[in-house]
């Protein structure tokens, strides 16, 4: 009997929005009344042959209504004409790089250097790298097939039309095959509600990763044997191996999000709840019905009726769904997962209402005038798509400003004015959406889009050591702080799930909590390792402090579970009422004494012989020893 489905939902709702925004920085914005002439690239491509109409030296070619000189045919890159047909000449950025066999030559040189260094007496190069053939590795990864790269940016009023073309005349191989095959209509356009602020879609052909891994593993001693062993292992708790999972994964991934312009909500953020803009978020995958079968196998619908009704299973003529009950007193955060049978579509979202919006035939995002204007002249079919509204950037920026404003003083030497400047550079205030499309072609990958930033700004940011050093000086204190909180955050999440499991146990046993935490596994807790606390001093698992004898009707502020040692200077405490806090030693001591007094009163015949003052001194000494030990 398993009832722990709900915690799995919560793990799938972190900052997808924040990670996705970075995908748009290389795309550009356009205005519908300023079309850009270009050769239509979809399905185009004549291989390596130069344009037969291109003239000898001294002649001129006409590109985008402008006459420009071009190198003589015997000096000209044989890939130029094909790449140029995908770009806009004459804007703020135009770059063409002929790679051809450069990667192979570079790999050979690196091979020679590696073997030379490996032959030295004091070489510390691992043995498995000594026989590595970098050229073969580059070929397996598909990098040797990349013959040329071109990019361009054209200013369009307040934004840029950006283009990028990766030329692979012999076809996409290796890594380039993981993101789908032929382009097709965008599923995300049909799933996104008209007022969506984030729309992201990509093809995922992970079954090609299996063949790729086989080729790469052959480069290492014991590689094929090790890979085969890993591929034969069980994937998570599924009834399939890792290899079988990858071989069946051929899907589209869609992410749709919406932020509320006014409302806010509270979500877990480290050791306390943080206020963020209210949002709706949905994630959809296509053609992966086997995942739904596995979900039903692990969480049989009939078993849910026996539990405390934390999760409800519903079904209709053409759908099935798991719906979580309200845990945070927030109707917009009741995670649900839905399987639409006729479309072979699985949708996980923050609420069943948002799933309904994604699946209903009501006007979708194509009816939004702002969206329609932003995709004019862009391909309507492809393998990847991204769209973000100014409102999303505004909310993202305000969230970053909140994080920066709450950073403890003294953690960064960067002046506030410089931090504001970098904020304006990286997350500017924009008036039009950012949008981009990726299209697989027979001879490469073409990316085109509209953005507030040109390729030039992206390249300058990457090439500017001063800017990178400033960003690093800002990021390192934040990273250090995050690392410092990571252990405590992990323990808070761990204790929160233990408390939830205890309450589900109590619902089945007339309100009584288990005699030991071990009684929770496996019926109420999937992962046995969660029953132990990882001591930050030794790294070894230690049993949690657990107060047996309490019930779900006991006073809600009594301590049920606590970490036996401190994590980042705090004791992680779970209370009967379900709340979990990271407390100082003195705060925990007070709650601990109250709990012990309650248990003493409940126990027949008295309780401990020590006075409360003696116990307080003993407990405080133990807690302070833990603190000093760190």
Buried (B, 14 or more C-beta within 10 A) or exposed (E): EBBBBBBBBBEBBEEBBEEBBEBBBBBBBBBEEEEBEBEEBBEBBEEBEBBEEBEEEEEEBEBBEEEEEBEEBEEBBBBBBBBBBBBBBEBBBBBBBBBBEEBBEBBBEBBEEBBEBBEEEEEEBEEEBBEBBBBBBBBBBBBBBBBBBBBBBBBBEEBBBBBBBBBBBBEBBBBBBBBBEEBEEBBBBBBBBBBBBBBBBBBBBBBBBBBBBBBBBBBBEEBBEEBEEEBEEEBEEBEBBBBBBBBBBBBBBBBBBBBBEEEEBBBBEBBEEBEBBBBBBBBBBBBBBBBBEBBBEBBEBEBBEEBBEBBBBEEEEEBBBBBBEEBBEBEBBBBBBBBBBEBBBBBBBBBBEBBBBBBEEEEBBBEBEBBEBBBEEBBEEBBBBBBBBBBBBBBBBEBBBEEBEEBEEEEBEBEEEEBEEBBEBBBEEBEBBBBBBBBBBBBBBBBBBBBBBBBBBBBEBEEEEEBEEBBEEBEEBBEEBEEEBEBBBEBBBBBBBBBBBBBBBBBBEEBBBBEEBEBBBEBBBBEEEBBBBBBBEEEEEBEBBBBEEBEBEBEEEBBBBBBBBBBBEBBBBBBBBBEBBBBBBEBBBEBBBBBBBBBEEEEEEEEEEEEEEEBBEEBBEBBEEBBEEE
